[in-house]
Structures are given as structure tokens and as C-alpha cells.
Amino acid sequence: MLPQTDLDLICARVQIIADRDDVEEFAIGTTVDLARCRAALHADDVIPLDEPDTPEEAAEIEEALLRRFVNHVKCTNHDDAFEPDTSTLDDSSVLSVFVAVWWRDGAKGALVSEEDVT
């Protein structure tokens, strides 16, 4: 189980992204391949939020984020949510919880680092 303080920091990072004027839409998910995920979603950016140790921990983080953000006007998870391809998950995989971002009018925003919320 992820400590609440860690989850609070992850939620704060997503909130910063969601509140940006240059963000058109965002989606939350998990993947083992950020580049492939970005291409599949046709996202402008895919920002890793955490690299959990287990798929169960990744699911816990993703579910907590979705509970908090799924009704946000910019969140697209309520539409056709991205379903991660877990068929490639093996012992060497690095599982990432991510937020995919689509910038307004093709704008390229500065990514959000942990230092931005601490």
C-alpha cells in the first residue's frame, strides 16, 4: 500500500497539470511502454507519475487518481479509457502510472517535475 503522503504528492502533480490553461485534455493510466502508450493515445506528452513495484500498487494509484479526477472537465478517462496492454508485463518490465496530455492548439507546455509541488 502506498503511503498517503506519496499519493498526495502524485495527486498534486496531476492537479497542477489539470489546472494549466495550456492543457486541453488529460488521461490517467498505467503502461510498461510510455512511448508506445503515447503513440496509441495520440497524446502530445505522456508524463510518468510513479513506478510502482507491483501491478497491484499501480492499480491502487491509478484507481485513487481516477476517483479524484475522472469528473474533471479536462479528464478523458470517462470516454473510451485507455486499456493498457499487460501482455508484455514480465519480471524486467517497469510499470508506470502516467498522465497523458494534449496541449491546447498544439502548444508545448513545460513538464511538471516533483520540485514543482514540493
N, CA, C and O of each residue as an XYZ file, in Angstrom:
472
protein
N       0.840     -1.180      0.000
C       0.000      0.000      0.000
C       0.889      1.249      0.000
O       1.846      1.347      0.768
N       0.560      2.174     -0.856
C       1.332      3.407     -0.993
C       1.023      4.355      0.171
O      -0.146      4.568      0.494
N       2.053      4.927      0.803
C       1.796      5.904      1.875
C       0.971      7.085      1.360
O       1.156      7.525      0.225
N       0.073      7.589      2.181
C      -0.820      8.677      1.788
C      -0.048      9.917      1.344
O      -0.487     10.625      0.439
N       1.097     10.185      1.972
C       1.878     11.363      1.570
C       2.368     11.238      0.133
O       2.379     12.224     -0.605
N       2.778     10.026     -0.276
C       3.203      9.811     -1.654
C       2.035      9.999     -2.610
O       2.179     10.639     -3.651
N       0.890      9.448     -2.265
C      -0.302      9.597     -3.093
C      -0.726     11.060     -3.177
O      -1.161     11.522     -4.231
N      -0.602     11.781     -2.080
C      -0.926     13.210     -2.084
C      -0.024     13.980     -3.048
O      -0.495     14.870     -3.757
N       1.271     13.647     -3.080
C       2.199     14.313     -3.999
C       1.865     13.997     -5.456
O       1.923     14.878     -6.314
N       1.516     12.738     -5.736
C       1.133     12.360     -7.097
C      -0.130     13.100     -7.503
O      -0.212     13.615     -8.618
N      -1.111     13.161     -6.622
C      -2.357     13.895     -6.908
C      -2.074     15.377     -7.136
O      -2.689     15.999     -8.001
N      -1.154     15.941     -6.372
C      -0.807     17.356     -6.542
C      -0.198     17.604     -7.917
O      -0.478     18.627     -8.542
N       0.631     16.679     -8.393
C       1.221     16.828     -9.731
C       0.139     16.808    -10.805
O       0.162     17.614    -11.735
N      -0.813     15.877    -10.670
C      -1.904     15.806    -11.652
C      -2.759     17.068    -11.575
O      -3.195     17.584    -12.604
N      -3.000     17.566    -10.367
C      -3.809     18.782    -10.216
C      -3.151     19.972    -10.899
O      -3.828     20.778    -11.539
N      -1.839     20.084    -10.764
C      -1.109     21.170    -11.427
C      -1.289     21.076    -12.936
O      -1.527     22.081    -13.605
N      -1.173     19.869    -13.461
C      -1.361     19.671    -14.905
C      -2.786     20.016    -15.298
O      -3.000     20.742    -16.269
N      -3.758     19.509    -14.564
C      -5.172     19.740    -14.877
C      -5.535     21.222    -14.847
O      -6.378     21.671    -15.624
N      -4.909     21.974    -13.963
C      -5.233     23.397    -13.797
C      -4.570     24.309    -14.822
O      -4.901     25.492    -14.903
N      -3.652     23.779    -15.592
C      -2.938     24.617    -16.564
C      -3.861     25.052    -17.694
O      -4.646     24.254    -18.207
N      -3.764     26.313    -18.074
C      -4.570     26.840    -19.174
C      -4.193     26.237    -20.516
O      -5.030     26.157    -21.416
N      -2.937     25.809    -20.663
C      -2.499     25.273    -21.956
C      -2.774     23.775    -22.120
O      -2.408     23.188    -23.139
N      -3.411     23.158    -21.132
C      -3.794     21.751    -21.236
C      -5.235     21.674    -21.733
O      -6.155     22.182    -21.093
N      -5.411     21.034    -22.875
C      -6.753     20.829    -23.445
C      -7.445     19.657    -22.748
O      -8.582     19.769    -22.290
N      -6.727     18.525    -22.679
C      -7.265     17.309    -22.066
C      -6.129     16.519    -21.432
O      -4.954     16.718    -21.740
N      -6.519     15.608    -20.530
C      -5.546     14.690    -19.959
C      -6.241     13.366    -19.662
O      -7.464     13.301    -19.542
N      -5.430     12.307    -19.547
C      -5.931     10.985    -19.188
C      -4.924     10.320    -18.258
O      -3.722     10.574    -18.336
N      -5.427      9.477    -17.390
C      -4.612      8.780    -16.406
C      -4.599      7.302    -16.761
O      -5.620      6.755    -17.178
N      -3.441      6.644    -16.599
C      -3.378      5.221    -16.890
C      -2.104      4.591    -16.396
O      -1.317      5.217    -15.687
N      -1.903      3.335    -16.778
C      -0.679      2.604    -16.472
C      -0.166      1.955    -17.753
O      -0.944      1.615    -18.645
N       1.137      1.791    -17.830
C       1.745      1.177    -19.003
C       3.132      0.654    -18.655
O       3.728      1.047    -17.652
N       3.631     -0.239    -19.504
C       5.021     -0.674    -19.395
C       5.857     -0.046    -20.501
O       7.071     -0.245    -20.549
N       5.218      0.711    -21.391
C       5.909      1.312    -22.530
C       5.342      2.705    -22.789
O       4.334      2.858    -23.480
N       6.002      3.717    -22.228
C       5.494      5.087    -22.335
C       5.444      5.584    -23.774
O       4.498      6.275    -24.154
N       6.433      5.248    -24.569
C       6.456      5.704    -25.966
C       5.313      5.073    -26.760
O       4.615      5.753    -27.512
N       5.136      3.783    -26.586
C       4.045      3.093    -27.284
C       2.684      3.621    -26.821
O       1.761      3.775    -27.621
N       2.578      3.887    -25.546
C       1.348      4.443    -24.984
C       1.043      5.802    -25.607
O      -0.091      6.074    -26.003
N       2.054      6.642    -25.689
C       1.890      7.980    -26.283
C       1.395      7.867    -27.720
O       0.488      8.591    -28.130
N       1.992      6.961    -28.478
C       1.588      6.768    -29.869
C       0.161      6.230    -29.956
O      -0.620      6.689    -30.790
N      -0.185      5.269    -29.110
C      -1.525      4.677    -29.138
C      -2.609      5.694    -28.793
O      -3.708      5.661    -29.347
N      -2.287      6.588    -27.878
C      -3.252      7.607    -27.455
C      -3.239      8.852    -28.344
O      -4.138      9.689    -28.262
N      -2.213      8.970    -29.195
C      -2.008     10.194    -29.987
C      -1.896     11.405    -29.068
O      -2.391     12.488    -29.380
N      -1.234     11.200    -27.925
C      -1.053     12.259    -26.932
C       0.149     13.112    -27.291
O       1.089     12.642    -27.933
N       0.112     14.374    -26.871
C       1.262     15.252    -27.072
C       2.398     14.890    -26.119
O       3.569     14.984    -26.486
N       2.061     14.483    -24.912
C       3.043     14.067    -23.911
C       2.447     12.961    -23.054
O       1.232     12.900    -22.865
N       3.299     12.093    -22.540
C       2.926     11.119    -21.517
C       3.929     11.308    -20.387
O       5.123     11.056    -20.543
N       3.423     11.752    -19.260
C       4.271     12.115    -18.127
C       4.194     11.010    -17.074
O       3.125     10.770    -16.512
N       5.309     10.338    -16.800
C       5.277      9.307    -15.753
C       5.126      9.954    -14.383
O       5.790     10.942    -14.070
N       4.244      9.382    -13.576
C       3.988      9.911    -12.237
C       4.633      9.064    -11.151
O       5.065      9.581    -10.120
N       4.694      7.751    -11.392
C       5.258      6.844    -10.393
C       5.602      5.526    -11.079
O       5.001      5.171    -12.093
N       6.566      4.807    -10.525
C       6.939      3.475    -10.996
C       6.739      2.496     -9.848
O       7.686      2.169     -9.133
N       5.511      2.031     -9.673
C       5.214      1.132     -8.555
C       5.956     -0.197     -8.676
O       6.360     -0.602     -9.766
N       6.124     -0.861     -7.547
C       6.834     -2.137     -7.513
C       5.990     -3.294     -8.030
O       6.529     -4.279     -8.535
N       4.670     -3.182     -7.905
C       3.794     -4.287     -8.295
C       2.622     -3.769     -9.120
O       2.259     -2.598     -9.011
N       2.026     -4.629     -9.946
C       0.817     -4.239    -10.677
C      -0.317     -3.846     -9.733
O      -1.126     -2.979    -10.064
N      -0.379     -4.474     -8.567
C      -1.429     -4.148     -7.601
C      -1.270     -2.717     -7.076
O      -2.250     -1.989     -6.915
N      -0.020     -2.332     -6.813
C       0.244     -0.966     -6.356
C      -0.073      0.037     -7.466
O      -0.603      1.114     -7.194
N       0.247     -0.307     -8.706
C      -0.073      0.562     -9.843
C      -1.584      0.739     -9.954
O      -2.073      1.848    -10.171
N      -2.318     -0.362     -9.805
C      -3.784     -0.288     -9.874
C      -4.340      0.574     -8.744
O      -5.291      1.330     -8.946
N      -3.747      0.461     -7.555
C      -4.180      1.261     -6.402
C      -3.993      2.759     -6.682
O      -4.882      3.564     -6.408
N      -2.833      3.117     -7.226
C      -2.555      4.524     -7.533
C      -3.493      5.025     -8.629
O      -4.091      6.095     -8.507
N      -3.615      4.240     -9.701
C      -4.478      4.644    -10.811
C      -5.925      4.823    -10.343
O      -6.575      5.807    -10.695
N      -6.424      3.878     -9.555
C      -7.802      3.973     -9.059
C      -7.994      5.198     -8.174
O      -9.024      5.866     -8.264
N      -7.024      5.502     -7.326
C      -7.117      6.687     -6.469
C      -7.142      7.964     -7.306
O      -7.911      8.883     -7.025
N      -6.298      8.014     -8.332
C      -6.274      9.184     -9.211
C      -7.586      9.315     -9.979
O      -8.117     10.416    -10.124
N      -8.100      8.207    -10.465
C      -9.360      8.257    -11.207
C     -10.518      8.688    -10.310
O     -11.373      9.464    -10.736
N     -10.552      8.193     -9.075
C     -11.607      8.637     -8.144
C     -11.582     10.155     -7.982
O     -12.625     10.802     -7.884
N     -10.385     10.700     -7.956
C     -10.249     12.144     -7.739
C     -10.476     12.969     -9.010
O     -11.025     14.068     -8.933
N     -10.066     12.461    -10.178
C     -10.047     13.298    -11.378
C     -11.012     12.898    -12.493
O     -11.158     13.658    -13.451
N     -11.670     11.759    -12.416
C     -12.478     11.292    -13.548
C     -13.586     12.277    -13.933
O     -13.985     12.312    -15.097
N     -14.080     13.058    -13.010
C     -15.137     14.019    -13.320
C     -14.613     15.410    -13.661
O     -15.396     16.333    -13.885
N     -13.287     15.564    -13.701
C     -12.700     16.843    -14.096
C     -13.042     17.101    -15.555
O     -12.991     16.186    -16.377
N     -13.384     18.318    -15.875
C     -13.836     18.667    -17.220
C     -12.804     18.316    -18.302
O     -13.182     18.046    -19.442
N     -11.525     18.316    -17.968
C     -10.475     18.022    -18.952
C     -10.090     16.548    -19.002
O      -9.360     16.134    -19.903
N     -10.565     15.755    -18.058
C     -10.188     14.345    -17.983
C     -10.979     13.532    -19.002
O     -12.208     13.591    -19.038
N     -10.263     12.771    -19.830
C     -10.917     11.972    -20.866
C     -11.140     10.525    -20.442
O     -11.620      9.729    -21.250
N     -10.815     10.159    -19.223
C     -10.988      8.776    -18.800
C     -12.449      8.337    -18.769
O     -12.728      7.139    -18.811
N     -13.364      9.258    -18.698
C     -14.773      8.889    -18.709
C     -15.237      8.513    -20.112
O     -16.308      7.929    -20.275
N     -14.429      8.848    -21.138
C     -14.730      8.453    -22.514
C     -14.223      7.027    -22.720
O     -14.361      6.191    -21.827
N     -13.657      6.748    -23.846
C     -13.061      5.442    -24.104
C     -11.706      5.400    -23.423
O     -10.703      5.832    -23.992
N     -11.676      4.880    -22.203
C     -10.445      4.868    -21.413
C      -9.393      3.999    -22.075
O      -9.703      2.991    -22.710
N      -8.148      4.406    -21.918
C      -7.019      3.644    -22.441
C      -6.870      2.369    -21.632
O      -6.753      2.410    -20.408
N      -6.876      1.253    -22.314
C      -6.670     -0.034    -21.664
C      -5.227     -0.457    -21.890
O      -4.831     -0.687    -23.033
N      -4.433     -0.566    -20.833
C      -3.028     -0.925    -21.012
C      -2.881     -2.353    -21.524
O      -3.696     -3.225    -21.222
N      -1.844     -2.569    -22.291
C      -1.512     -3.897    -22.789
C      -0.589     -4.545    -21.767
O       0.603     -4.242    -21.715
N      -1.142     -5.432    -20.963
C      -0.342     -6.082    -19.923
C       0.249     -7.398    -20.415
O       0.904     -8.104    -19.648
N       0.030     -7.735    -21.671
C       0.560     -8.998    -22.190
C       2.089     -8.990    -22.242
O       2.713    -10.049    -22.306
N       2.686     -7.812    -22.215
C       4.147     -7.713    -22.260
C       4.763     -7.560    -20.873
O       5.972     -7.361    -20.752
N       3.955     -7.649    -19.842
C       4.446     -7.489    -18.477
C       5.234     -8.729    -18.056
O       4.708     -9.842    -18.046
N       6.494     -8.518    -17.711
C       7.329     -9.608    -17.216
C       8.199     -9.073    -16.080
O       8.043     -7.925    -15.664
N       9.108     -9.897    -15.582
C       9.927     -9.508    -14.425
C      10.827     -8.304    -14.688
O      11.216     -7.613    -13.746
N      11.164     -8.041    -15.946
C      12.045     -6.918    -16.253
C      11.268     -5.642    -16.613
O      11.867     -4.596    -16.862
N       9.947     -5.737    -16.639
C       9.129     -4.575    -17.015
C       9.147     -3.510    -15.932
O       9.186     -3.808    -14.738
N       9.119     -2.265    -16.378
C       8.972     -1.140    -15.465
C       7.581     -0.580    -15.700
O       7.303      0.020    -16.739
N       6.727     -0.780    -14.737
C       5.348     -0.334    -14.827
C       5.276      1.128    -14.405
O       5.815      1.503    -13.363
N       4.616      1.949    -15.204
C       4.487      3.376    -14.898
C       3.029      3.782    -14.815
O       2.215      3.402    -15.657
N       2.711      4.554    -13.795
C       1.436      5.265    -13.754
C       1.708      6.599    -14.413
O       2.689      7.266    -14.086
N       0.847      6.996    -15.342
C       1.129      8.181    -16.139
C      -0.086      9.094    -16.248
O      -1.218      8.717    -15.945
N       0.203     10.311    -16.695
C      -0.847     11.210    -17.159
C      -0.474     11.592    -18.589
O       0.612     12.110    -18.850
N      -1.402     11.324    -19.505
C      -1.230     11.720    -20.904
C      -1.824     13.108    -21.061
O      -2.861     13.419    -20.474
N      -1.159     13.945    -21.862
C      -1.575     15.341    -22.009
C      -1.722     15.693    -23.483
O      -0.906     15.315    -24.324
N      -2.790     16.427    -23.763
C      -2.993     17.042    -25.071
C      -3.009     18.549    -24.832
O      -3.864     19.063    -24.110
N      -2.049     19.257    -25.450
C      -1.907     20.698    -25.252
C      -2.880     21.456    -26.138
O      -3.218     20.993    -27.227
N      -3.326     22.601    -25.686
C      -4.215     23.473    -26.474
C      -3.497     23.957    -27.716
O      -2.332     24.351    -27.665
N      -4.205     23.922    -28.829
C      -3.705     24.482    -30.091
C      -2.271     24.072    -30.391
O      -1.504     24.862    -30.942
N      -1.900     22.849    -30.036
C      -0.566     22.370    -30.333
C       0.528     22.991    -29.483
O       1.712     22.778    -29.744
N       0.142     23.762    -28.460
C       1.145     24.380    -27.580
C       1.928     23.283    -26.878
O       1.393     22.209    -26.603
N       3.161     23.546    -26.596
C       4.007     22.594    -25.889
C       4.329     23.183    -24.536
O       5.121     24.120    -24.439
N       3.730     22.651    -23.496
C       3.961     23.163    -22.155
C       5.176     22.547    -21.521
O       5.670     21.511    -21.966
N       5.657     23.188    -20.479
C       6.783     22.644    -19.718
C       6.258     21.525    -18.830
O       5.222     21.683    -18.184
N       6.952     20.410    -18.789
C       6.524     19.287    -17.979
C       6.614     19.642    -16.499
O       7.376     20.524    -16.103
N       5.832     18.948    -15.699
C       5.761     19.198    -14.270
C       6.702     18.251    -13.554
O       6.592     17.033    -13.700
N       7.618     18.796    -12.789
C       8.533     17.948    -12.031
C       8.091     17.889    -10.577
O       7.233     18.655    -10.136
N       8.704     16.950     -9.833
C       8.377     16.839     -8.417
C       8.695     18.119     -7.672
O       8.016     18.460     -6.704
N       9.718     18.829     -8.111
C      10.098     20.072     -7.433
C       8.994     21.130     -7.534
O       8.927     22.041     -6.709
N       8.121     21.006     -8.557
C       7.052     21.983     -8.727
C       5.979     21.860     -7.648
O       5.202     22.793     -7.447
N       5.922     20.729     -6.954
C       4.859     20.533     -5.972
C       5.393     20.311     -4.564
O       4.620     19.998     -3.659
N       6.681     20.464     -4.363
C       7.218     20.254     -3.015
C       7.641     21.566     -2.409
O       8.120     21.596     -1.275
